[in-house]
Amino acid sequence: MLGSGLGSYADTLEDRVVVPYPEIPHMAGSAIEGHAGNLVFGRAEGVPVVAMQGRVHLYEGHSPADVVFGVRLMIRCGAQVLIVTNAAGGINEDFVVGDLMAIEDHVNLTGTSLGGRHEPDLGGTTPAPQFVDMTAAYDPQLREIAREGAHALGFNLREGVYAGMRGPAYETPAEIRMLRSLGAHAVGMSTVLEVTAARQLGARVLGISCITNKAAGLGTEELSHQDVKHAAAKAHDRFCSLLGAVLRRIE
């Protein structure tokens, strides 16, 4: 799942088959700039992959079921590992713009979650559980693989807790101080629901945040979506290299 400014990774896949979201029944399309809106099948590092080139968000008015539809679809197509990416604001003051952070856990502050009713037909050979165990939402072995890949590429992969907010307004400095007190290292407007859906269906999850800006109150400039996209684009090559290193080690 490719977040803001990171969707062009899907253009590098071999043997690409591109399916625009509007051609997929029941799949909502994103209207946010920087989210192309394609499901892309192909191979990377010899590994068969399917990539979401953009996502939809709660702040666009979509339901939680719409937000996680793509994840459920990819898993029903046979995916066993979800690599979810996002653009995030850095709360940890040691983080700099362009850092990549492996997500070790998250705090869901979107004000919602997946529906409480039992969902028996979400793919897989057994019914999906109504109550999802999130003890190890982000797979420790996959984080170790990412850590090794980053080391081999010559850079330090940050690690930390991701706070998921509803958006679309960026957080206030007071909210950032609150998030820091809760143990968050980065903040964004996605990911937490998609990861819950993946764990509900038994997929292993690796989360990677691209730190595209200092969180509110920690920098001197106003926050804008254009700046987020620009920062993500500058980190694109390193991000693609890390994904390649991870896929080689997973295979």
Backbone torsions as a table, in degrees:
resi	resn	phi	psi	omega
1	MET	NA	117.6	-170.7
2	LEU	-104.4	119.3	-175.3
3	GLY	-84.8	-167.6	-174.6
4	SER	-54.4	125.3	176.3
5	GLY	77.1	-0.2	-175.9
6	LEU	-113.0	-0.5	-173.7
7	GLY	-65.4	-21.4	-176.9
8	SER	-67.7	-12.4	174.8
9	TYR	-56.3	-36.4	-178.6
10	ALA	-63.0	-23.9	179.4
11	ASP	-72.0	-12.7	-179.0
12	THR	-92.1	-4.6	-177.8
13	LEU	-67.4	147.6	175.2
14	GLU	-86.4	151.6	178.5
15	ASP	53.6	45.5	-173.7
16	ARG	-67.7	137.8	167.7
17	VAL	-125.4	118.7	-173.4
18	VAL	-106.7	125.8	177.5
19	VAL	-120.0	108.1	178.1
20	PRO	-61.9	143.2	-179.5
21	TYR	-52.7	-40.3	-178.7
22	PRO	-60.9	-17.8	179.4
23	GLU	-86.6	-5.1	-178.2
24	ILE	-101.6	117.4	-179.2
25	PRO	-56.1	134.3	174.8
26	HIS	74.7	-0.8	-178.1
27	MET	-91.8	124.9	-179.0
28	ALA	-78.7	146.6	177.8
29	GLY	-101.6	145.5	179.3
30	SER	-87.1	139.8	176.2
31	ALA	-103.9	10.7	-176.4
32	ILE	-87.2	132.3	178.4
33	GLU	-60.4	133.0	-178.9
34	GLY	99.5	-1.0	176.9
35	HIS	-119.9	101.8	-171.3
36	ALA	-65.3	-35.9	178.6
37	GLY	85.5	50.8	177.6
38	ASN	-133.4	146.6	167.1
39	LEU	-99.7	121.5	-171.6
40	VAL	-120.1	120.5	175.8
41	PHE	-98.7	146.3	178.2
42	GLY	174.6	-157.9	179.5
43	ARG	-133.8	144.2	174.8
44	ALA	-139.1	127.1	-176.8
45	GLU	55.3	32.1	-179.9
46	GLY	80.8	-1.1	-176.4
47	VAL	-99.0	131.0	174.6
48	PRO	-69.8	130.5	-177.9
49	VAL	-136.7	157.6	167.7
50	VAL	-129.8	132.8	-173.7
51	ALA	-123.1	137.4	169.9
52	MET	-90.8	114.4	-179.5
53	GLN	-91.1	77.5	-174.7
54	GLY	107.3	158.5	-177.3
55	ARG	-140.4	170.1	172.2
56	VAL	-107.3	161.0	-172.3
57	HIS	-130.2	157.2	174.3
58	LEU	-59.3	-38.6	-174.0
59	TYR	-69.4	-12.1	174.5
60	GLU	-82.6	-1.8	-178.6
61	GLY	97.0	7.1	-179.4
62	HIS	-81.6	153.9	176.3
63	SER	-79.2	162.1	174.1
64	PRO	-55.5	-37.3	179.3
65	ALA	-63.0	-38.5	176.2
66	ASP	-65.1	-40.7	-177.0
67	VAL	-61.9	-37.8	-175.2
68	VAL	-98.0	0.6	-176.5
69	PHE	-56.7	-43.8	-177.7
70	GLY	-63.6	-39.6	177.8
71	VAL	-63.4	-46.5	179.4
72	ARG	-61.3	-38.3	179.6
73	LEU	-64.9	-46.1	-178.9
74	MET	-61.8	-39.9	179.6
75	ILE	-68.7	-37.3	176.2
76	ARG	-67.2	-23.3	174.7
77	CYS	-78.6	-6.2	175.8
78	GLY	116.8	-0.8	-179.5
79	ALA	-65.6	137.3	179.7
80	GLN	-111.0	-20.4	179.1
81	VAL	-126.2	131.1	173.8
82	LEU	-105.4	121.2	169.7
83	ILE	-103.5	108.6	-175.9
84	VAL	-106.8	131.8	-177.4
85	THR	-123.1	158.4	177.8
86	ASN	-157.7	164.2	167.6
87	ALA	-96.1	136.0	-173.5
88	ALA	-141.5	153.9	172.9
89	GLY	-88.1	137.6	-178.1
90	GLY	-83.1	121.6	175.6
91	ILE	-93.9	-39.3	174.7
92	ASN	-63.2	122.9	-174.2
93	GLU	-69.7	-12.5	176.1
94	ASP	-80.7	-16.8	-179.4
95	PHE	-74.4	144.2	175.7
96	VAL	-122.1	157.8	179.4
97	VAL	-59.2	130.4	-177.4
98	GLY	103.4	-14.1	176.0
99	ASP	-63.5	148.7	170.0
100	LEU	-107.8	135.1	-177.0
101	MET	-123.6	123.0	171.2
102	ALA	-76.7	128.4	-178.2
103	ILE	-80.0	123.9	178.5
104	GLU	-97.7	-19.6	178.0
105	ASP	-170.9	170.2	177.3
106	HIS	-139.9	163.1	173.2
107	VAL	-120.4	119.5	-178.6
108	ASN	-89.9	105.1	178.0
109	LEU	-116.6	27.7	179.3
110	THR	-78.3	-13.4	-177.7
111	GLY	83.8	7.6	179.4
112	THR	-152.3	170.4	174.3
113	SER	-149.8	-167.5	177.1
114	LEU	-73.1	154.8	-176.5
115	GLY	-56.6	149.1	-177.3
116	GLY	-78.3	-12.6	-177.4
117	ARG	-80.1	156.1	-179.3
118	HIS	-68.2	135.2	-179.8
119	GLU	-116.0	93.0	-173.4
120	PRO	-78.0	-14.7	-170.7
121	ASP	-124.4	61.7	179.9
122	LEU	-111.7	16.8	179.8
123	GLY	100.7	166.1	-179.3
124	GLY	87.2	177.8	-175.4
125	THR	-93.1	-13.2	179.4
126	THR	-128.5	154.4	178.6
127	PRO	-59.2	142.7	177.8
128	ALA	-70.9	139.7	-178.7
129	PRO	-70.5	146.4	176.7
130	GLN	-73.5	-36.7	-178.3
131	PHE	-108.0	111.6	-169.8
132	VAL	-94.2	127.7	176.0
133	ASP	-76.8	119.0	-178.8
134	MET	-111.7	21.0	-178.1
135	THR	-58.7	-43.6	178.5
136	ALA	-124.5	61.7	-176.8
137	ALA	-59.2	-37.7	-179.9
138	TYR	-108.6	117.3	-168.3
139	ASP	-64.5	120.9	-178.8
140	PRO	-61.3	-36.5	-179.9
141	GLN	-67.5	-37.4	177.4
142	LEU	-67.5	-36.2	176.0
143	ARG	-64.6	-37.8	177.8
144	GLU	-65.6	-39.8	175.9
145	ILE	-60.3	-43.7	178.7
146	ALA	-65.3	-39.2	179.3
147	ARG	-62.3	-44.2	179.0
148	GLU	-64.6	-40.7	-179.8
149	GLY	-63.4	-43.5	178.9
150	ALA	-63.7	-41.3	179.2
151	HIS	-60.7	-42.5	-180.0
152	ALA	-64.9	-28.5	179.7
153	LEU	-86.1	-6.7	174.2
154	GLY	89.5	22.1	174.9
155	PHE	-136.7	163.0	-176.7
156	ASN	-93.1	122.0	176.3
157	LEU	-86.2	118.4	176.8
158	ARG	-69.0	159.8	175.0
159	GLU	-138.4	146.7	179.8
160	GLY	177.1	-176.1	-178.0
161	VAL	-96.7	134.5	-179.7
162	TYR	-101.8	129.2	175.1
163	ALA	-99.7	122.3	178.7
164	GLY	-97.2	118.0	179.0
165	MET	-110.1	162.9	-176.2
166	ARG	-77.7	-36.0	-176.9
167	GLY	71.0	-168.9	2.3
168	PRO	-85.4	-7.2	177.2
169	ALA	-68.3	140.9	172.2
170	TYR	-67.8	160.2	-174.7
171	GLU	-71.7	155.0	173.5
172	THR	-82.8	160.4	175.0
173	PRO	-56.2	-35.8	178.5
174	ALA	-65.8	-38.4	178.1
175	GLU	-67.2	-35.6	177.6
176	ILE	-65.8	-39.9	176.6
177	ARG	-62.5	-38.9	176.4
178	MET	-61.9	-46.2	-178.7
179	LEU	-62.7	-38.7	177.6
180	ARG	-63.0	-39.8	179.6
181	SER	-66.8	-23.4	177.0
182	LEU	-84.7	-4.1	177.6
183	GLY	95.9	12.7	-179.5
184	ALA	-81.9	143.3	177.9
185	HIS	-108.3	-19.4	180.0
186	ALA	-151.3	158.5	-176.1
187	VAL	-139.2	143.5	177.6
188	GLY	-156.9	-170.8	-172.0
189	MET	-121.6	30.3	-176.6
190	SER	-154.0	-163.9	163.3
191	THR	80.2	-46.3	-169.7
192	VAL	-64.0	-39.6	179.6
193	LEU	-71.9	-39.8	-179.7
194	GLU	-62.7	-39.4	179.3
195	VAL	-67.3	-40.1	177.3
196	THR	-60.5	-43.3	179.1
197	ALA	-63.7	-40.7	178.9
198	ALA	-63.5	-43.2	179.7
199	ARG	-68.0	-32.9	177.4
200	GLN	-59.8	-33.8	-179.5
201	LEU	-97.3	6.9	172.6
202	GLY	86.6	8.3	177.9
203	ALA	-77.5	146.9	173.2
204	ARG	-83.6	147.6	-171.4
205	VAL	-126.8	132.6	166.2
206	LEU	-118.6	124.8	178.3
207	GLY	-110.8	134.0	178.8
208	ILE	-130.1	121.8	175.2
209	SER	-101.8	135.8	170.0
210	CYS	-96.9	118.2	-179.1
211	ILE	-77.1	107.8	-173.3
212	THR	-103.1	-7.8	-179.8
213	ASN	-166.9	156.7	168.4
214	LYS	-73.6	137.9	179.7
215	ALA	-64.4	161.0	-174.7
216	ALA	-53.6	132.6	179.2
217	GLY	90.6	-10.7	-178.4
218	LEU	-103.6	-13.0	178.4
219	GLY	-122.4	-177.7	-176.9
220	THR	-105.8	-9.6	-174.5
221	GLU	-107.1	153.1	173.4
222	GLU	-68.6	151.6	-178.1
223	LEU	-90.5	140.0	177.4
224	SER	-147.9	152.5	179.2
225	HIS	-64.8	-34.3	178.5
226	GLN	-62.0	-41.6	178.5
227	ASP	-66.1	-37.3	177.2
228	VAL	-60.9	-48.0	179.8
229	LYS	-62.4	-40.0	-179.1
230	HIS	-64.3	-43.2	-179.9
231	ALA	-66.3	-39.6	178.0
232	ALA	-64.0	-38.6	179.5
233	ALA	-64.4	-38.0	179.4
234	LYS	-66.3	-29.7	-179.9
235	ALA	-89.5	2.5	-171.1
236	HIS	-58.0	-47.7	-175.6
237	ASP	-63.3	-43.0	179.6
238	ARG	-67.1	-38.8	177.8
239	PHE	-61.0	-46.9	179.4
240	CYS	-63.0	-39.7	178.5
241	SER	-62.9	-40.4	179.2
242	LEU	-66.3	-43.6	177.8
243	LEU	-59.6	-41.5	177.7
244	GLY	-61.2	-43.3	179.3
245	ALA	-64.0	-38.7	179.2
246	VAL	-66.4	-46.5	-178.3
247	LEU	-63.1	-38.7	177.7
248	ARG	-61.6	-39.5	-178.2
249	ARG	-77.3	-32.4	174.8
250	ILE	-63.5	-44.2	-178.6
251	GLU	-63.8	NA	NA
